[in-house]
């Protein structure tokens, strides 16, 4: 029996994609998708993947986690987790998407049909993320609009939204700071942009913020006209949205390095604390950071790679894009901490006192406050928030393209020829789902969705995906 199997020609099952036989014919999955859209250029694909992986989290999450977990010493577990966890999963999704050339739902017909629910879970998670992630971009758009003034509105306490607790102590030694004191940047963000003082937690989120509603409408308009024709249009848009952030990062890095006290921030960022390496939580944080940074499990890599030629070198693509992503995170740390060192110098406090905030507060309170006190503050505010908008749009393009590709590949007879209408309907659903995040208590809703919408869910998805590919792929028909 073993001799017969060794000499018999490879069997090709009609319902399963096998290895191409020796006569150089392609698998059945390829012949079924000859009419599938393809990237106009290889660089369109690379920029789309980089744009998805490099998002707002690279600007604030990595620097914060790095200094919290041992500074320069954190780079050791981060690199190990990237080599043995993040990059292999990243590569696995690129391979699967490129080989089967289909989205996150229908691909499981060819891997293991019983795991098809993973594809639907990916689409649901993608919708959850779109409900809050685009709202953060809308906040950045509002800041971008507000930056077009000779004096930035968050630099003083002389505005209608300020309270008696507003204290502008930046660079002043005769100001008394109390537990009730609020900086002008904080009151601009919480009271003027969000209006969170009018809400009472999740129990009462208040009314809509119409300024933010307009901003979100503009964001989704850009998203729609970037995605409605497929990768041929989105592949052109990313030439701007994926490259502009790097130009802005280098400008901000040069400016930050010339500020007084910048060296304090860099030392605080990179000072190694070797004892942290014995803490299990540090290794968990490293795994979580590299995982959410590269983005396996969101279905985006499957979708983007499915438009590649069958013989594309996706191994090289995985190495290039993952390295660019990790180096961008590292570079962003210098951009952030040079400015935090400057703030510590001006306030005459320790860097850790101004680096205690994480998340949106770092992007919308701490960094804008530092920019407002620089020479040429208007220019740096404009390019900073423009960078945030482009970083967010790239990730939105990828996230929604994953949902679009998955559903269109699963139901080609129903919506296969109606992409423009389907994308319009999906954008309307996402816009409607985001309305709760535009209320006066919308920041609470954003926090809720951020914590529970994708965190544990996406980890479970990747865990099941790895099991299916490792143990079931090729074992069932």
Secondary structure, DSSP 4 states (H G I P E B T S, - for coil): -HHHHHHSPPP--TTS-----TT-PPPHHHHTTTTS---SSHHHHHHHHHHHHS-HHHHHHHHHHHHHTTGGGHHHHHHHHIIIIIHHHHHHHHHHHHHH---TTTTHHHH-GGGTHHHHHHHHHHHHHHHHHHHHHHHHHHHHHHT-SSS-TTS-S-STT--TTB---TT-SS----TT-B-HHHHIIIIIII-GGG-BGGGB--SB-HHHHHHHHHHHHHHHHHHTT-HHHHHHHHHHHTTHHHHHHHHHHHHHHTSTTHHHHHHHHH---GGGGG-HHHHHHHHHHHHHHHTTTSSHHHHHHTTS-TT--HHHHHHHHHHHHHHHHHHHHHHHHHHHHHHHHHHTS-HHHHS---THHIIIIIHHHHHHTSTTHHHHHHHHHHHHHHHHHHHHHHHHHHHHHHHHHHTHHHHTT-HHHHHHHHHHHHHHHTGGGGBTTHHHHHHHHHHHTSHHHHHHHHHHHHHIIIIITTT--
